[in-house]
Amino acid sequence: MTTPSMHARAFVSPSCWSSSEPDLEADESHHLLRVLRVREGREIEVLNGRGGVGAAVVDSIRGEKVRLRIRERREAAPPSVRVTLLQALPREQQMDLIVQKATELGVSAVVPLMTAHSIVKLDATKARQRRERWERIALGAIKQSGNPWLPSIELPCTLKDALARISGFDLLLVGALREGARPLREVLREAPSRRPLSIGALVGPEGDFTDAELEGMSARGAQPVGFGNTVLRVETAAVFILSALRYEFG
């Protein structure tokens, strides 16, 4: 597949992916026209967030609407290991950054958590609004990075609710400042022998998880791991563990 110059990319909804001449949604048209300043005849990359990638040409521009002509499609191989980030909610800008970087690093899902030490507490309306914002950020991140897989962004939930459904991971890790947490590198060195296909990574808020929360996670198979001798900011800790997992498992 030929890679267009400047890596102009557009998201084509899965519902329109099979069309040879899909019309882009308003936001996508606006991005191409007003941000990337494409013109008719421009070659771009397209993706549908579900592994579909391809090459297209801007076929026509009518006002603020862009129609593409798909020239080539292929299906990317799915990730060999599915990674889910379970992230205690930090401040808004920090969470925005975490969602962006997690998407670039190829996570399959992001589960925002409301924990005892979480600074941010959301009611149902704000939770939906935040998820919509994070979904837009994730969409922007796959277009920027070329990652063909759009992660699912779940509604924020309590840690108690999350713990009720985290037993299905082959490997479950929780970043912990407590004494006795094993170095992350040691745990990952042992993991290949078990060939995990799904990994959950729990990252706490500023102030860490409480002892009771850590005990509840450990009771469900979570292994407390340390990230070194320094205390990392929330967003740094998330990027650190996700980068380590990507390095180890590709």
C-alpha positions in Angstrom: 0.0 0.0 0.0 1.3 3.4 -0.9 1.6 5.8 2.1 0.4 9.2 1.2 2.5 12.2 2.0 2.0 14.0 5.3 0.0 11.0 6.6 -3.4 12.5 6.1 -5.8 10.0 7.6 -9.6 9.9 7.9 -11.9 7.7 9.9 -14.6 6.0 7.9 -17.5 4.6 10.0 -17.7 0.8 10.0 -21.2 1.1 8.7 -19.9 2.8 5.6 -16.7 0.8 5.2 -17.9 -1.5 2.5 -19.0 1.5 0.3 -16.7 2.3 -2.6 -17.5 6.0 -2.3 -18.4 6.8 1.3 -19.4 10.3 2.5 -17.4 11.3 5.5 -19.2 12.5 8.7 -19.2 16.2 9.4 -16.4 16.1 11.9 -14.2 14.1 9.6 -14.9 16.4 6.6 -14.2 19.5 8.7 -10.8 18.0 9.8 -9.7 17.2 6.3 -10.9 20.5 4.9 -10.0 23.0 7.7 -7.1 21.3 9.5 -5.3 19.3 6.8 -6.6 21.5 4.0 -7.0 18.7 1.5 -8.3 19.2 -2.0 -10.0 17.0 -4.5 -7.6 14.4 -5.9 -5.6 14.2 -2.7 -4.6 10.7 -1.6 -5.2 9.8 2.0 -5.2 6.9 4.3 -8.5 5.6 5.8 -9.3 3.4 8.8 -12.4 2.2 10.5 -11.2 1.6 14.0 -11.9 -2.2 13.7 -8.7 -3.2 11.9 -9.7 -2.0 8.5 -7.2 0.2 6.8 -6.9 1.4 3.2 -6.0 4.0 0.6 -8.5 6.5 -0.8 -8.7 9.6 -2.9 -10.8 12.7 -2.1 -13.3 12.3 -4.9 -15.4 15.4 -4.4 -16.0 18.3 -2.0 -19.4 19.8 -1.8 -19.6 22.7 0.6 -18.4 21.1 3.9 -19.0 17.5 2.8 -16.2 15.3 1.6 -16.8 12.2 -0.5 -14.0 9.6 -0.9 -13.2 7.0 -3.4 -11.7 3.9 -1.8 -8.9 2.4 -3.9 -7.6 -0.3 -1.6 -8.6 -2.1 1.6 -7.0 -4.6 3.9 -7.6 -6.0 7.4 -4.8 -5.6 10.0 -4.0 -8.5 12.2 -5.5 -8.0 15.7 -3.2 -7.5 18.7 -1.7 -10.8 19.9 -2.3 -9.6 23.5 -5.4 -7.6 24.6 -4.4 -4.9 27.1 -7.0 -3.2 29.3 -6.1 -0.1 31.2 -8.1 0.3 34.4 -7.2 3.9 35.4 -8.2 5.7 38.5 -9.6 9.1 37.5 -7.1 12.0 37.7 -7.7 15.6 36.8 -9.4 16.2 33.4 -6.2 17.1 31.4 -4.3 14.2 32.8 -7.0 11.7 31.8 -7.2 13.2 28.4 -3.4 12.6 28.0 -3.7 9.1 29.3 -6.5 8.2 26.9 -4.4 9.6 24.0 -1.2 7.8 24.9 -3.0 4.6 25.7 -4.6 4.6 22.3 -1.2 5.2 20.6 0.2 2.3 22.6 -2.5 0.0 21.4 -4.7 -0.8 24.4 -7.9 -2.6 23.7 -10.0 -0.9 26.3 -9.8 1.9 28.9 -11.9 1.6 32.1 -12.0 4.8 34.2 -12.2 4.1 37.9 -13.6 6.2 40.8 -11.6 5.2 43.8 -11.3 6.4 47.4 -8.5 8.8 46.6 -9.7 9.9 43.2 -9.9 13.7 42.9 -12.6 13.5 40.3 -16.1 12.3 41.1 -18.7 12.2 38.3 -22.4 11.9 38.2 -24.1 9.9 35.4 -24.5 13.0 33.1 -20.9 14.1 33.5 -19.7 10.5 33.1 -21.4 10.2 29.7 -20.0 13.6 28.7 -16.5 12.7 29.7 -16.7 9.4 27.8 -17.8 11.2 24.7 -14.8 13.5 25.1 -12.4 10.6 25.6 -13.8 8.8 22.6 -13.1 11.8 20.4 -9.5 11.9 21.8 -9.0 8.2 21.1 -10.3 8.7 17.5 -7.9 11.5 17.0 -5.1 9.4 18.4 -5.7 6.5 15.9 -5.7 9.0 13.0 -2.4 10.5 14.2 -0.7 7.3 15.0 -2.1 5.0 12.3 -3.2 2.4 14.9 -6.0 0.5 13.2 -7.8 -0.5 16.4 -10.0 2.0 18.2 -10.1 1.1 21.9 -13.4 0.8 23.8 -13.8 3.6 26.4 -16.1 2.5 29.2 -18.2 4.7 31.4 -16.5 5.5 34.7 -17.3 3.0 37.4 -16.4 2.4 41.0 -13.5 0.1 41.8 -16.0 -2.2 43.5 -17.9 -2.6 40.3 -14.8 -3.1 38.3 -13.5 -5.8 40.7 -16.6 -7.8 40.1 -15.6 -8.4 36.5 -11.8 -8.5 36.4 -11.2 -12.1 37.1 -11.0 -13.0 33.3 -7.5 -11.6 32.7 -4.6 -14.0 32.1 -2.4 -11.5 33.8 -3.6 -8.7 36.2 -1.1 -6.1 37.4 -1.6 -3.2 39.8 0.9 -0.4 40.2 1.6 0.0 43.9 3.8 2.1 46.1 3.4 -0.3 49.0 6.4 -2.2 50.4 6.5 -5.7 49.0 5.4 -4.9 45.5 7.6 -6.8 43.0 9.5 -4.9 40.3 7.5 -4.9 37.1 10.4 -6.3 35.1 10.5 -9.4 37.3 6.8 -10.1 36.8 7.1 -9.6 33.0 10.1 -11.9 32.7 7.9 -14.7 34.1 4.8 -13.9 32.0 6.0 -15.2 28.6 6.0 -18.8 29.9 2.3 -18.4 30.6 1.6 -16.8 27.3 -1.0 -14.3 28.5 -3.6 -13.3 25.8 -5.3 -10.7 28.0 -3.7 -8.3 30.5 -5.3 -5.9 32.9 -3.2 -2.9 34.1 -4.5 -1.1 37.2 -3.1 2.4 37.8 -4.1 4.3 40.9 -4.8 7.9 41.6 -2.6 10.5 43.3 -2.1 9.1 46.7 -2.3 5.5 45.4 -4.9 2.9 46.1 -5.9 2.4 49.7 -4.8 -0.7 51.6 -8.3 -2.0 51.5 -8.5 -1.5 47.7 -5.2 -3.2 47.1 -6.3 -6.2 49.3 -9.5 -6.4 47.3 -7.5 -6.5 44.0 -5.0 -8.9 45.3 -7.8 -11.2 46.4 -8.9 -11.3 42.7 -5.5 -12.2 41.4 -3.9 -8.8 40.9 -0.1 -8.7 41.4 1.2 -5.5 43.0 4.1 -4.2 40.9 6.5 -1.3 41.4 7.8 1.1 38.8 11.2 1.9 40.3 12.6 4.0 43.1 10.8 7.3 42.2 7.1 8.2 42.6 5.6 8.8 39.2 2.8 11.1 38.3 -0.4 9.3 37.4 -0.1 9.9 33.7 3.6 8.9 33.7 2.7 5.7 35.6 0.1 4.8 33.0 2.4 5.4 30.0 5.2 3.5 31.8 3.3 0.3 32.4 1.7 0.3 28.9 5.0 1.0 27.2 6.6 -1.9 29.2 3.7 -4.2 28.1 4.0 -3.2 24.5 7.8 -3.7 24.6 7.4 -7.2 26.2 4.5 -8.5 24.2 4.6 -6.4 21.0 
